[in-house]
Every structure is written in C-alpha cells, then in structure tokens.
Amino acid sequence: MIEFDLTKLEALPKRERAHLVNNLCGLRSANLVGTSDGHNNNLAIFNSVMHLGSNPPLLGIVFRPLTVERHTYNNIKETKYFSVNQIIDTITNNAHQTSAKFENKQSEFESCNIESLHREGCVVPFVKESNIQMLCTYSKEHLLENDCILLTATIERFWVNSASINKSYWLNHEKASSSAIGGLDTYYKVSLIDRYSYAQPNSKPKSILE
Ligand SMILES: Cc1cc2nc3c(=O)[nH]c(=O)nc-3n(C[C@H](O)[C@H](O)[C@H](O)COP(=O)(O)O)c2cc1C
C-alpha cells in the first residue's frame, strides 16, 4: 500500500491532488441536469447527485462555490425546476463535453450533440437517450464549510425505461446501461454482481437475483 498523509498530499501538483482526492470515495453517479431560464435550455454534467430519502423522494446535488456564473444553479433558483437524466454508457463523451464553459445562450444540447426531449407540462428539458429521467423541484440549500452548496430537491415525477425495471419495481442499472464516474474525467460501464436479501445477524447473505 502507498500511504498518504496531508503533508504528502499537499506536496502533489494541484491537479493531481484534486484528481486523487476526488477518486477516493469510489465511483459516483453520472447525470445530466437539464434547466431553463425561461428562454434558453441548459444542460450540464454532475457527479454529485445523491439519494437522500425515499418518502418523500428527496435528492441532493452539490454545487461548486458561486465564484463564477453557474447557469444550472441560477436557473434552478429562477424556475425552481430541473431534470436529472442518467448518462447511458454510449454518450459519455458528449455528456463530458457539457462541462465546458458555454455562453448562457448557447445550448449544450446542440453543441454537444445530445437530443433533448420536451415533456408535457414541464418547463425544463430532458435527455432523450436517458433510461432514467426525473423532474425535480427545489427544496432547500445548505452552505458547506468549503463554500460548496448542497441543494436538496424533491422528485415530482420520473420515467424509467421498461426493459430496466422488473415486476417488483427493482431497477437494474446494467440493463439501463448506466455509467459511473471516477473523479472528474473517467467513465465506467456498470455490471451487476448480485442482489442480496435483507441482512440478518444470524443468517448468511442470500442471493435474490431472479
Ligand atoms: C465528470 C464531471 C462531474 C461534475 N460534477 C459537478 C458537480 O457535482 N457539481 C458542480 O458544481 N460541477 C460539476 N461539474 C462541473 C460542471 O459540469 C461545469 O461547471 C459546467 O460548466 C456547469 O455548467 P453550468 O454553468 O451550465 O451550470 C462536473 C464536471 C465533470 C466533468
């Protein structure tokens, strides 16, 4: 094993240090967040979308400090709505490109070759290729000690590709072609290992895969 402490970490070049620390906690979810300012659609990649609770369905997104203009954050504050769209493994290159600093008026859908989907009654755009799509409403925000913002939101509606969900509503991310993100630049395919029954102290893990 290679040991790192804060002194060793601080001695690394800035970029390498950031990548290493960003990778430490493991793979993260890969989503495109769709917003609108009322005139222009916006799409950006986020690896910090996380499940926070099921009842009500609550998720969180971490935004970097507001030291530069952040279109996604501003649009959410303005309209209170956003879409979260899972990144399938064949569009990771185009999805990654949405992290470039585009002008507000320039749509990432066109610039990054990602097909948008309009859903009836929704002010925000969705990603057509995504097998999991959610419509979310702003709830609260929490300032973190590093000036990042944890924004929480409720999931109002969602759509799941029928081939990815079974009759007991178990969602299979391998079938949904979900990808995962390492750090800020590495993309992985998801492959299923097993599914287990609820763990009990006195019984062995039991596979419940059908
Ligand atoms: C793999 C990856 C993951 C990212 N995750 C986040 C994130 O969780 N939070 C964030 O604020 N920015 C994140 N970014 C950076 C945004 O995608 C980038 O700042 C983008 O330009 C934001 O666009 P906007 O100004 O239209 O909101 C990520 C970038 C990459 C490449």
The ligand as an SDF file (V2000), in Angstrom:
LIG
                    3D

 31 33  0  0  0  0  0  0  0  0999 V2000
  -17.4760   14.4320  -14.5020 C   0  0  0  0  0  0  0  0  0  0  0  0
  -17.8730   15.8120  -14.0400 C   0  0  0  0  0  0  0  0  0  0  0  0
  -18.6650   15.9610  -12.9170 C   0  0  0  0  0  0  0  0  0  0  0  0
  -19.0530   17.2340  -12.4540 C   0  0  0  0  0  0  0  0  0  0  0  0
  -19.8090   17.3340  -11.3320 N   0  0  0  0  0  0  0  0  0  0  0  0
  -20.0980   18.5620  -10.8410 C   0  0  0  0  0  0  0  0  0  0  0  0
  -20.8190   18.6960   -9.6170 C   0  0  0  0  0  0  0  0  0  0  0  0
  -21.2280   17.7350   -8.9990 O   0  0  0  0  0  0  0  0  0  0  0  0
  -21.0630   19.9690   -9.1530 N   0  0  0  0  0  0  0  0  0  0  0  0
  -20.6490   21.0880   -9.8420 C   0  0  0  0  0  0  0  0  0  0  0  0
  -20.9030   22.2070   -9.3740 O   0  0  0  0  0  0  0  0  0  0  0  0
  -19.9910   20.9730  -11.0200 N   0  0  0  0  0  0  0  0  0  0  0  0
  -19.7120   19.7530  -11.5220 C   0  0  0  0  0  0  0  0  0  0  0  0
  -19.0240   19.6240  -12.6960 N   0  0  0  0  0  0  0  0  0  0  0  0
  -18.6820   20.8370  -13.4460 C   0  0  0  0  0  0  0  0  0  0  0  0
  -19.8590   21.3230  -14.3020 C   0  0  0  0  0  0  0  0  0  0  0  0
  -20.2860   20.3200  -15.1990 O   0  0  0  0  0  0  0  0  0  0  0  0
  -19.3910   22.5630  -15.0970 C   0  0  0  0  0  0  0  0  0  0  0  0
  -19.0100   23.5710  -14.1830 O   0  0  0  0  0  0  0  0  0  0  0  0
  -20.4390   23.0760  -16.0300 C   0  0  0  0  0  0  0  0  0  0  0  0
  -19.8480   24.0330  -16.8550 O   0  0  0  0  0  0  0  0  0  0  0  0
  -21.6190   23.7150  -15.3060 C   0  0  0  0  0  0  0  0  0  0  0  0
  -22.4340   24.2830  -16.2780 O   0  0  0  0  0  0  0  0  0  0  0  0
  -23.4860   25.4330  -15.9820 P   0  0  0  0  0  0  0  0  0  0  0  0
  -22.7240   26.7130  -15.7510 O   0  0  0  0  0  0  0  0  0  0  0  0
  -24.2910   25.4400  -17.2390 O   0  0  0  0  0  0  0  0  0  0  0  0
  -24.2520   25.0120  -14.7800 O   0  0  0  0  0  0  0  0  0  0  0  0
  -18.6260   18.3780  -13.1620 C   0  0  0  0  0  0  0  0  0  0  0  0
  -17.8300   18.2360  -14.3040 C   0  0  0  0  0  0  0  0  0  0  0  0
  -17.4480   16.9540  -14.7450 C   0  0  0  0  0  0  0  0  0  0  0  0
  -16.5880   16.8090  -15.9700 C   0  0  0  0  0  0  0  0  0  0  0  0
  1  2  1  0
  2  3  1  0
  2 30  2  0
  3  4  2  0
  4  5  1  0
  4 28  1  0
  5  6  2  0
  6  7  1  0
  6 13  1  0
  7  8  2  0
  7  9  1  0
  9 10  1  0
 10 11  2  0
 10 12  1  0
 12 13  2  0
 13 14  1  0
 14 15  1  0
 14 28  1  0
 15 16  1  0
 16 17  1  0
 16 18  1  0
 18 19  1  0
 18 20  1  0
 20 21  1  0
 20 22  1  0
 22 23  1  0
 23 24  1  0
 24 25  2  0
 24 26  1  0
 24 27  1  0
 28 29  2  0
 29 30  1  0
 30 31  1  0
M  END
$$$$
